[in-house]
Amino acid sequence: MSHKFKIVQRVRQFKIGYADAKSAMGDLFEVTRLMPEDRSGEPSYRVKSATGERAMRESELALVS
């Protein structure tokens, strides 16, 4: 499976699986790195926002239009 998003694209968190104090639903993120697929075959990304940086799965992200 290939990556849907590219580096420097802006994305929004689509759904919450795990939420912590640093991230809130609706935060805007910028893709900073394409990461390898996880064990299920889903691509992952390193993303950053004003509140910090984290890793997220592709299914958690939606492209900002």
N, CA, C and O atoms as a GROMACS GRO file, in nm:
protein
  260
    1MET      N    1   0.085  -0.118   0.000
    1MET     CA    2   0.000   0.000   0.000
    1MET      C    3   0.090   0.124   0.000
    1MET      O    4   0.188   0.130   0.075
    2SER      N    5   0.057   0.220  -0.081
    2SER     CA    6   0.138   0.342  -0.086
    2SER      C    7   0.074   0.451   0.000
    2SER      O    8  -0.043   0.442   0.038
    3HIS      N    9   0.151   0.553   0.028
    3HIS     CA   10   0.103   0.664   0.111
    3HIS      C   11   0.007   0.754   0.033
    3HIS      O   12   0.031   0.786  -0.084
    4LYS      N   13  -0.099   0.793   0.097
    4LYS     CA   14  -0.201   0.880   0.038
    4LYS      C   15  -0.161   1.027   0.045
    4LYS      O   16  -0.194   1.104  -0.045
    5PHE      N   17  -0.091   1.067   0.151
    5PHE     CA   18  -0.051   1.205   0.173
    5PHE      C   19   0.098   1.222   0.146
    5PHE      O   20   0.174   1.125   0.151
    6LYS      N   21   0.138   1.344   0.118
    6LYS     CA   22   0.277   1.376   0.089
    6LYS      C   23   0.332   1.472   0.194
    6LYS      O   24   0.257   1.538   0.266
    7ILE      N   25   0.465   1.478   0.201
    7ILE     CA   26   0.532   1.569   0.294
    7ILE      C   27   0.488   1.712   0.262
    7ILE      O   28   0.476   1.750   0.146
    8VAL      N   29   0.466   1.790   0.365
    8VAL     CA   30   0.421   1.930   0.370
    8VAL      C   31   0.273   1.950   0.341
    8VAL      O   32   0.225   2.063   0.344
    9GLN      N   33   0.199   1.843   0.312
    9GLN     CA   34   0.054   1.858   0.299
    9GLN      C   35  -0.007   1.881   0.435
    9GLN      O   36   0.042   1.829   0.536
   10ARG      N   37  -0.115   1.959   0.438
   10ARG     CA   38  -0.186   1.988   0.563
   10ARG      C   39  -0.302   1.890   0.576
   10ARG      O   40  -0.379   1.870   0.482
   11VAL      N   41  -0.312   1.830   0.693
   11VAL     CA   42  -0.416   1.731   0.720
   11VAL      C   43  -0.485   1.765   0.852
   11VAL      O   44  -0.434   1.841   0.934
   12ARG      N   45  -0.601   1.706   0.870
   12ARG     CA   46  -0.678   1.722   0.993
   12ARG      C   47  -0.704   1.583   1.050
   12ARG      O   48  -0.718   1.486   0.976
   13GLN      N   49  -0.710   1.575   1.182
   13GLN     CA   50  -0.740   1.447   1.246
   13GLN      C   51  -0.885   1.411   1.217
   13GLN      O   52  -0.976   1.488   1.246
   14PHE      N   53  -0.905   1.294   1.160
   14PHE     CA   54  -1.036   1.250   1.116
   14PHE      C   55  -1.117   1.189   1.229
   14PHE      O   56  -1.235   1.220   1.246
   15LYS      N   57  -1.054   1.103   1.305
   15LYS     CA   58  -1.122   1.040   1.418
   15LYS      C   59  -1.022   1.021   1.531
   15LYS      O   60  -0.901   1.024   1.510
   16ILE      N   61  -1.074   1.002   1.648
   16ILE     CA   62  -0.986   0.986   1.764
   16ILE      C   63  -0.988   0.840   1.808
   16ILE      O   64  -1.094   0.784   1.838
   17GLY      N   65  -0.870   0.781   1.812
   17GLY     CA   66  -0.854   0.648   1.869
   17GLY      C   67  -0.797   0.665   2.009
   17GLY      O   68  -0.843   0.603   2.105
   18TYR      N   69  -0.696   0.750   2.017
   18TYR     CA   70  -0.632   0.782   2.144
   18TYR      C   71  -0.610   0.932   2.145
   18TYR      O   72  -0.551   0.986   2.052
   19ALA      N   73  -0.655   0.998   2.245
   19ALA     CA   74  -0.636   1.143   2.257
   19ALA      C   75  -0.559   1.174   2.384
   19ALA      O   76  -0.583   1.114   2.489
   20ASP      N   77  -0.467   1.264   2.372
   20ASP     CA   78  -0.393   1.306   2.491
   20ASP      C   79  -0.407   1.457   2.508
   20ASP      O   80  -0.475   1.523   2.429
   21ALA      N   81  -0.345   1.511   2.609
   21ALA     CA   82  -0.360   1.654   2.640
   21ALA      C   83  -0.300   1.742   2.531
   21ALA      O   84  -0.340   1.858   2.517
   22LYS      N   85  -0.206   1.690   2.453
   22LYS     CA   86  -0.140   1.771   2.350
   22LYS      C   87  -0.222   1.781   2.222
   22LYS      O   88  -0.195   1.869   2.141
   23SER      N   89  -0.318   1.695   2.203
   23SER     CA   90  -0.390   1.697   2.076
   23SER      C   91  -0.540   1.701   2.100
   23SER      O   92  -0.592   1.638   2.191
   24ALA      N   93  -0.605   1.775   2.018
   24ALA     CA   94  -0.750   1.785   2.026
   24ALA      C   95  -0.809   1.759   1.889
   24ALA      O   96  -0.745   1.786   1.787
   25MET      N   97  -0.930   1.706   1.886
   25MET     CA   98  -0.994   1.681   1.758
   25MET      C   99  -1.006   1.813   1.682
   25MET      O  100  -1.044   1.915   1.740
   26GLY      N  101  -0.974   1.810   1.556
   26GLY     CA  102  -0.982   1.931   1.477
   26GLY      C  103  -0.849   2.002   1.460
   26GLY      O  104  -0.841   2.097   1.383
   27ASP      N  105  -0.745   1.959   1.531
   27ASP     CA  106  -0.613   2.019   1.512
   27ASP      C  107  -0.568   2.003   1.369
   27ASP      O  108  -0.594   1.901   1.305
   28LEU      N  109  -0.502   2.104   1.318
   28LEU     CA  110  -0.442   2.096   1.185
   28LEU      C  111  -0.299   2.049   1.201
   28LEU      O  112  -0.228   2.092   1.292
   29PHE      N  113  -0.256   1.962   1.111
   29PHE     CA  114  -0.122   1.906   1.114
   29PHE      C  115  -0.057   1.923   0.979
   29PHE      O  116  -0.125   1.938   0.877
   30GLU      N  117   0.076   1.921   0.978
   30GLU     CA  118   0.153   1.918   0.854
   30GLU      C  119   0.232   1.789   0.853
   30GLU      O  120   0.298   1.755   0.952
   31VAL      N  121   0.227   1.717   0.743
   31VAL     CA  122   0.302   1.592   0.730
   31VAL      C  123   0.451   1.626   0.721
   31VAL      O  124   0.492   1.702   0.634
   32THR      N  125   0.530   1.568   0.810
   32THR     CA  126   0.674   1.594   0.811
   32THR      C  127   0.756   1.475   0.765
   32THR      O  128   0.871   1.490   0.723
   33ARG      N  129   0.698   1.354   0.773
   33ARG     CA  130   0.773   1.235   0.734
   33ARG      C  131   0.678   1.121   0.702
   33ARG      O  132   0.577   1.102   0.770
   34LEU      N  133   0.709   1.045   0.597
   34LEU     CA  134   0.636   0.923   0.565
   34LEU      C  135   0.702   0.809   0.640
   34LEU      O  136   0.824   0.791   0.631
   35MET      N  137   0.623   0.733   0.713
   35MET     CA  138   0.677   0.625   0.793
   35MET      C  139   0.637   0.491   0.732
   35MET      O  140   0.544   0.486   0.652
   36PRO      N  141   0.706   0.384   0.767
   36PRO     CA  142   0.672   0.252   0.712
   36PRO      C  143   0.532   0.209   0.753
   36PRO      O  144   0.474   0.262   0.849
   37GLU      N  145   0.479   0.113   0.680
   37GLU     CA  146   0.349   0.056   0.713
   37GLU      C  147   0.360  -0.020   0.846
   37GLU      O  148   0.465  -0.075   0.878
   38ASP      N  149   0.251  -0.021   0.921
   38ASP     CA  150   0.251  -0.097   1.046
   38ASP      C  151   0.221  -0.244   1.015
   38ASP      O  152   0.215  -0.282   0.898
   39ARG      N  153   0.205  -0.325   1.115
   39ARG     CA  154   0.183  -0.469   1.095
   39ARG      C  155   0.058  -0.502   1.016
   39ARG      O  156   0.050  -0.606   0.950
   40SER      N  157  -0.041  -0.413   1.023
   40SER     CA  158  -0.165  -0.436   0.949
   40SER      C  159  -0.153  -0.393   0.803
   40SER      O  160  -0.244  -0.417   0.723
   41GLY      N  161  -0.042  -0.328   0.767
   41GLY     CA  162  -0.021  -0.282   0.631
   41GLY      C  163  -0.066  -0.139   0.607
   41GLY      O  164  -0.064  -0.092   0.494
   42GLU      N  165  -0.106  -0.069   0.714
   42GLU     CA  166  -0.152   0.069   0.701
   42GLU      C  167  -0.035   0.167   0.710
   42GLU      O  168   0.046   0.158   0.803
   43PRO      N  169  -0.024   0.260   0.614
   43PRO     CA  170   0.083   0.360   0.620
   43PRO      C  171   0.067   0.452   0.740
   43PRO      O  172  -0.044   0.478   0.786
   44SER      N  173   0.178   0.501   0.789
   44SER     CA  174   0.180   0.595   0.901
   44SER      C  175   0.257   0.720   0.861
   44SER      O  176   0.332   0.720   0.763
   45TYR      N  177   0.238   0.825   0.939
   45TYR     CA  178   0.299   0.954   0.911
   45TYR      C  179   0.349   1.017   1.039
   45TYR      O  180   0.295   0.992   1.147
   46ARG      N  181   0.451   1.098   1.027
   46ARG     CA  182   0.495   1.185   1.135
   46ARG      C  183   0.435   1.321   1.101
   46ARG      O  184   0.458   1.372   0.992
   47VAL      N  185   0.359   1.379   1.193
   47VAL     CA  186   0.291   1.505   1.167
   47VAL      C  187   0.321   1.603   1.281
   47VAL      O  188   0.349   1.562   1.393
   48LYS      N  189   0.315   1.733   1.249
   48LYS     CA  190   0.337   1.834   1.353
   48LYS      C  191   0.224   1.936   1.349
   48LYS      O  192   0.164   1.961   1.245
   49SER      N  193   0.199   1.994   1.464
   49SER     CA  194   0.101   2.101   1.478
   49SER      C  195   0.160   2.206   1.571
   49SER      O  196   0.276   2.194   1.613
   50ALA      N  197   0.082   2.306   1.604
   50ALA     CA  198   0.129   2.410   1.695
   50ALA      C  199   0.156   2.354   1.835
   50ALA      O  200   0.236   2.410   1.910
   51THR      N  201   0.090   2.243   1.869
   51THR     CA  202   0.106   2.186   2.003
   51THR      C  203   0.211   2.076   2.013
   51THR      O  204   0.240   2.029   2.123
   52GLY      N  205   0.269   2.035   1.900
   52GLY     CA  206   0.372   1.933   1.906
   52GLY      C  207   0.375   1.844   1.784
   52GLY      O  208   0.314   1.873   1.682
   53GLU      N  209   0.449   1.734   1.797
   53GLU     CA  210   0.469   1.641   1.688
   53GLU      C  211   0.434   1.500   1.734
   53GLU      O  212   0.456   1.465   1.850
   54ARG      N  213   0.378   1.420   1.642
   54ARG     CA  214   0.338   1.284   1.678
   54ARG      C  215   0.327   1.197   1.554
   54ARG      O  216   0.335   1.247   1.442
   55ALA      N  217   0.309   1.069   1.574
   55ALA     CA  218   0.287   0.974   1.465
   55ALA      C  219   0.138   0.943   1.458
   55ALA      O  220   0.070   0.932   1.560
   56MET      N  221   0.087   0.930   1.336
   56MET     CA  222  -0.054   0.898   1.316
   56MET      C  223  -0.070   0.803   1.199
   56MET      O  224   0.010   0.805   1.105
   57ARG      N  225  -0.173   0.720   1.206
   57ARG     CA  226  -0.205   0.628   1.096
   57ARG      C  227  -0.284   0.702   0.989
   57ARG      O  228  -0.349   0.803   1.016
   58GLU      N  229  -0.277   0.651   0.867
   58GLU     CA  230  -0.347   0.714   0.755
   58GLU      C  231  -0.499   0.722   0.778
   58GLU      O  232  -0.562   0.819   0.736
   59SER      N  233  -0.557   0.622   0.841
   59SER     CA  234  -0.702   0.620   0.864
   59SER      C  235  -0.747   0.729   0.962
   59SER      O  236  -0.866   0.758   0.971
   60GLU      N  237  -0.654   0.790   1.034
   60GLU     CA  238  -0.688   0.896   1.129
   60GLU      C  239  -0.682   1.034   1.066
   60GLU      O  240  -0.714   1.133   1.132
   61LEU      N  241  -0.641   1.044   0.939
   61LEU     CA  242  -0.616   1.173   0.877
   61LEU      C  243  -0.706   1.198   0.757
   61LEU      O  244  -0.745   1.107   0.684
   62ALA      N  245  -0.737   1.325   0.737
   62ALA     CA  246  -0.812   1.371   0.619
   62ALA      C  247  -0.741   1.494   0.564
   62ALA      O  248  -0.695   1.578   0.641
   63LEU      N  249  -0.732   1.505   0.432
   63LEU     CA  250  -0.667   1.617   0.368
   63LEU      C  251  -0.748   1.746   0.391
   63LEU      O  252  -0.870   1.746   0.378
   64VAL      N  253  -0.678   1.854   0.423
   64VAL     CA  254  -0.742   1.984   0.438
   64VAL      C  255  -0.753   2.044   0.299
   64VAL      O  256  -0.654   2.052   0.226
   65SER      N  257  -0.874   2.087   0.262
   65SER     CA  258  -0.892   2.142   0.126
   65SER      C  259  -0.880   2.291   0.122
   65SER      O  260  -0.893   2.351   0.016
   0.00000   0.00000   0.00000
